[in-house]
């Protein structure tokens, strides 16, 4: 019985991790257009439409969290 409960808990934890990862990936994708606009501005020598350093910091934090959760998932 305890083994069955343990498997359910593992499955719930895996599902939770997957949902968290998907949510963070979605959040990362939502800012892709900002990166594209900055790249376009750089190519034509225009002023940056967004604070690139801040944008990078936020996106890197999301990537780091995704990597952390994916590692936690593989460790289980």
Secondary structure as GFF3:
##gff-version 3
##sequence-region A 1 76
A	DSSP	alpha_helix	2	30	.	.	.	ID=ss1
A	DSSP	alpha_helix	32	44	.	.	.	ID=ss2
A	DSSP	alpha_helix	52	75	.	.	.	ID=ss3
###
